[in-house]
């Protein structure tokens, strides 16, 4: 589902994200509203900033995809 540019701009501003972070969020299919909801407040010291959350999730998914691709390559070779 495509979200309006205004929602992404609002999320970018409120979450202090850059264009690269927004692109990663879009690639993963995240909702700009969910990014805003995940902004940690003072009572949620355990939450990481949205920027770090996006980057961590992106790296984990990237590693998972690479592992899956390597397994496919190994299965083709046999």
C-alpha positions, 0 to 999 in steps of 0.5 A: 500500500502506498502512503502519502508523501506527507505521512512520510515527511511527518515521520521523517521529521518526528523520528529524525530520519534521513532519506536513506532511513526512509528508503529502508523503511519503504523497502521493508514495507513499514508504515509511516504511522508505525514509525511515529508510534515507535518513538520512545518516550521518557518512560520507555528507556528500553526502546531504541531510537526509530533510526536505530530500530530501522537499521537493525531490522534492515540488517537482520533482514538483509542477512537472512536474505543472503543466507537464504540465497546462499542455501539456494545456490548450494542446493543448485550445485548438488 
